Amino acid sequence: MASDRMDGKTDGGDPRFEVMIVGMNGDLRGKQLPPGAEAKVWAGDIRLPTSTQSLDIWGDDNDDITGLSLTIGDPDGKVVPDRRSLAPMPWAPEGSMQVLATMHEFDGSPSFMDPRAILASVLERYAARGLTPVVATELEFYVMSADWREAGRPSPPESLTYRGEPNGFQLYDMSAVDALDDYLRTLRAYATAQGLPADATTAEFGPGQFEVNLLHRPDALAAADDCLYLKRIAEQAARRHGLKSTCMAKPYSEHAGSGLHVHASIIDRQGRNILDAKGGEPKLIKSVTAGLLNTMREAQLIFAPFANSYRRFQPGSFAPVDLTWGSGHRGTAIRIPDKDGPAARIEHRVAGADANPYLLLAAILGGMLTGLDGELDPGEETTPSHIPANTTRLTHDFLSAVETFRTSPFITDIFGAGYQALYGDTKRKEALAHLRTVSDFDYRTYLPRL
């Protein structure tokens, strides 16, 4: 049994080496190798079925609707590691390491199903223009009691409750940080061990809800890796302290949902921020903002990939429901924290914490691309004193988002027709399963009255 050391490390046991690919839902799948076997990883000798990256939220390959598994013999692909993502696993025996990989076909081409490859292809478009996106993520998540399996529902950690009830809103509340200090220290120790560019940690609205900010990187693929590793760190640290962490977008009906905000700017070959309204093209940051707003409905299934995701989009919450933008308004879909100087950037505030970081950044950077070539107009600005009328609204319906995604020319261009069909058809099955399921709400509300 692992000891609960202050540094979060595990005593004893043989080190291990894990090579992992990223699934459709941001899940990690791969192989755990014994000591010394990592040479096979660097030699490119690790194989996994390519259909591994087509698995839905239940782990089904859906061969009947995709034809990508047994129909074609469930062929292997080559698991090609990205050495830049090599990192220690501080929760495992000393010397344990992990590395992220991209699935390739045997002809050397990246698999069309690989989320890392999809993001890489978008970055190639920027590179062809002599441009580099600079990206940072802000991840919100909940920490909860570990008895969720037995209870059948989540509950806050005992230290944040009184007689089983939450102590109240905890936004920026240092007493909430203090109450889970042991957990947060372990999380920070793990982040430091992995070299993640973690910055501030804050308590958010919900009981046991926290946000960790990751610093900007001029490498969007590495930024997505950081975010994925942070999710794993949050969960591993929770296990160490007898807790559970979740990036479920809306784990509690009565408490705030969890978001995944993205800050992005673009630099040229000289390192100049082209979104700088003073030092660059004054209208470009607005045109890029318009590109994001124009493609947001089509990409909403990426930002909100599950049925639960749509419970987060509620009027009066900090999760945006309208396609709006503003310089200082946190209720907008796109916020511009700074438009002048090297820090000029956009903040994309729509995605939930449950979003796949690679697909999320591909959609955001793809939307920004559409604003680089013209002078698109984002419409009226939302300010504290002015809310534009007749704005377009994001959908609150999972199936509607699926159908919009499946027919979008923008999605075809950014993700490819093959992945559009795979992702859209798989999510359509999930949406229909949700619609067909009679919930406890139905029984409590309608059965006694109808």
Secondary structure, 3 states (H helix, E strand, C coil): CCCCCCCCCECCCCCCEEEEEECCCCCEEEEEECCCCHHHHHCCCCEEEHHHHHCCCCCCCCHHHHCCCHHHCCCEEEEEECHHHCEECCCCECCCEEEEEEEECCCCCECCCCHHHHHHHHHHHHHHCCCEEEEEEEEEEEEEECCHHHHCCCCCCHHHEECCEECCCCCCCHHHHHHCHHHHHHHHHHHHHHCCCEEEEEECCCCCEEEEEECCECCHHHHHHHHHHHHHHHHHHHHHCCEEEECCCCCCCCCCCCEEEEEEEEECCCCCECCCCCCCCCCHHHHHHHHHHHHHCCCHHHHCCCHHHHHCCCCCCCCCCECCEECCCCCCCEEEEECCCCCCEEEECCCECCCCHHHHHHHHHHHHHCCCCCCCCCCCCCECCECCCCCCECCCCHHHHHHHHHCCHHHHHHHCHHHHHHHHHHHHHHHHHHHHCCCHHHHHHHCCCC
